Amino acid sequence: MRLRLCAFVASVTLYLAAVPVWAHHAFQAEYDDKKPVHLVGKVTEMEWINPHAWIHIDVTGPDGKVTTWMVECGSPNIMLRRGFTKRSLEAGTELEVQGYQAKSGENKANGSSVTFKDGHKLFVGGSNPDDRNNPGAR
C-alpha cells in the first residue's frame, strides 16, 4: 500500500513539474519571422501575467474596420526592467507595434517594439528574433 502511494505521489509530482514546460513555447513554434507586422492602434487592455505579458490593441484598417490584435511581450519582469510600468499602457494609449504574426494567421503577434505617439520607443520582445539585435534585451 505504501509503495503504491509513493508511486502515485511521484507520478503526480512529475506531471505537475512538466505542466510549465508545455505552457512555454519557442518563438518558431507559434510565430513566423517571415511575416512581420506593423500595427497602429489604441490599447484596450494590458495583461501583466506570466509567462508573457499581453497588449490588446484595436487597429483601424483603411476601410474603417476595427480589428483587435493580441501582442505577446516578454514576461512582466522583463517589461518592468525595460521601462514599462502598469500605467505605461492604459486603455486608450495610441501605439505603433512592430512584431511577427502567428503562423495560424490569427490576429496575434509576438511583439518586437512599441512606439508611443511622442516617439518614445520600448523593446517588448521576449522570444523573437529581434532579441539578438537588441543588446539591452538581456
C-alpha positions as CSV (number, residue, x, y, z in Angstrom):
1,M,0.0,0.0,0.0
2,R,2.8,2.4,1.0
3,L,4.6,1.6,-2.3
4,R,1.5,2.5,-4.3
5,L,1.1,5.7,-2.5
6,C,4.7,6.7,-3.1
7,A,4.4,5.8,-6.8
8,F,1.2,7.9,-7.1
9,V,2.8,10.9,-5.4
10,A,5.8,10.6,-7.6
11,S,3.6,10.4,-10.7
12,V,1.6,13.5,-9.8
13,T,4.8,15.4,-8.9
14,L,6.3,14.6,-12.3
15,Y,3.1,15.6,-14.1
16,L,2.9,18.9,-12.3
17,A,6.6,19.7,-12.9
18,A,6.0,19.2,-16.7
19,V,3.0,21.5,-17.0
20,P,5.0,24.7,-17.1
21,V,7.2,23.2,-19.9
22,W,4.1,22.6,-22.0
23,A,2.8,26.1,-21.4
24,H,6.0,27.8,-22.6
25,H,7.0,27.7,-26.3
26,A,9.7,28.8,-28.6
27,F,9.2,31.7,-31.0
28,Q,9.4,29.4,-34.0
29,A,6.7,27.1,-32.7
30,E,4.0,29.8,-33.0
31,Y,5.2,32.8,-34.9
32,D,6.6,33.4,-38.4
33,D,9.7,35.6,-38.7
34,K,8.8,36.0,-42.4
35,K,5.5,37.6,-41.5
36,P,6.4,41.0,-39.9
37,V,3.5,43.2,-38.8
38,H,3.3,46.9,-38.2
39,L,0.2,47.7,-36.2
40,V,-1.1,51.2,-35.3
41,G,-3.9,51.3,-32.8
42,K,-5.2,52.0,-29.3
43,V,-4.6,49.9,-26.3
44,T,-7.7,48.2,-25.0
45,E,-6.1,46.1,-22.3
46,M,-2.7,45.2,-20.9
47,E,-2.3,41.8,-19.2
48,W,0.6,41.5,-16.7
49,I,0.6,37.8,-16.5
50,N,3.3,35.1,-16.6
51,P,5.0,33.7,-18.6
52,H,4.2,36.6,-21.1
53,A,2.6,40.0,-20.8
54,W,0.0,40.7,-23.5
55,I,-1.1,44.0,-25.1
56,H,-4.5,44.1,-26.7
57,I,-5.0,46.8,-29.3
58,D,-7.7,47.9,-31.7
59,V,-6.3,48.6,-35.1
60,T,-8.4,50.6,-37.6
61,G,-7.9,49.5,-41.2
62,P,-8.1,51.7,-44.3
63,D,-11.7,50.6,-44.7
64,G,-12.6,51.9,-41.2
65,K,-13.0,48.3,-39.9
66,V,-11.6,47.8,-36.4
67,T,-9.6,44.6,-35.7
68,T,-8.5,43.5,-32.3
69,W,-4.9,42.2,-32.0
70,M,-3.2,40.4,-29.2
71,V,0.5,41.2,-28.9
72,E,2.7,38.8,-26.9
73,C,5.5,40.5,-24.9
74,G,8.3,39.4,-22.6
75,S,7.5,38.4,-19.0
76,P,6.2,41.1,-16.7
77,N,9.6,41.2,-15.0
78,I,11.3,41.8,-18.4
79,M,8.8,44.5,-19.2
80,L,9.5,46.3,-15.9
81,R,13.2,46.2,-16.5
82,R,12.8,47.7,-19.9
83,G,10.9,50.7,-18.6
84,F,7.3,49.7,-18.6
85,T,5.0,50.2,-15.6
86,K,1.5,49.1,-15.0
87,R,0.5,52.7,-16.0
88,S,2.5,52.8,-19.2
89,L,-0.1,51.2,-21.3
90,E,-3.5,52.3,-20.1
91,A,-6.6,51.8,-22.2
92,G,-6.7,54.4,-25.0
93,T,-2.9,54.8,-25.3
94,E,-2.0,55.1,-29.0
95,L,0.8,52.8,-30.2
96,E,2.7,51.6,-33.1
97,V,3.7,47.9,-32.7
98,Q,6.3,46.0,-34.6
99,G,6.3,42.3,-34.4
100,Y,5.7,39.0,-36.1
101,Q,2.3,37.4,-36.9
102,A,1.2,34.0,-35.6
103,K,1.7,31.1,-38.1
104,S,-2.0,30.4,-37.7
105,G,-2.9,33.7,-39.4
106,E,-5.0,34.8,-36.5
107,N,-4.7,38.4,-35.2
108,K,-2.0,37.5,-32.7
109,A,1.6,38.7,-32.9
110,N,4.9,38.4,-31.0
111,G,5.9,42.0,-30.3
112,S,9.3,43.4,-31.0
113,S,8.9,47.0,-30.1
114,V,6.2,49.6,-29.4
115,T,6.5,53.3,-30.2
116,F,4.4,55.8,-28.3
117,K,2.7,58.8,-30.0
118,D,5.5,61.1,-28.7
119,G,8.2,59.0,-30.4
120,H,9.4,57.1,-27.3
121,K,10.2,53.5,-28.3
122,L,10.5,50.5,-26.0
123,F,11.5,46.9,-26.8
124,V,8.9,44.4,-25.7
125,G,10.1,41.1,-27.1
126,G,10.9,38.1,-25.0
127,S,11.4,35.3,-27.5
128,N,11.5,36.8,-31.0
129,P,14.5,37.1,-33.4
130,D,14.9,40.8,-32.6
131,D,16.3,39.8,-29.1
132,R,19.7,39.1,-30.7
133,N,19.6,42.6,-32.3
134,N,18.9,44.4,-29.1
135,P,21.8,44.4,-26.6
136,G,19.6,45.8,-23.9
137,A,17.2,43.0,-24.2
138,R,19.0,40.6,-21.9
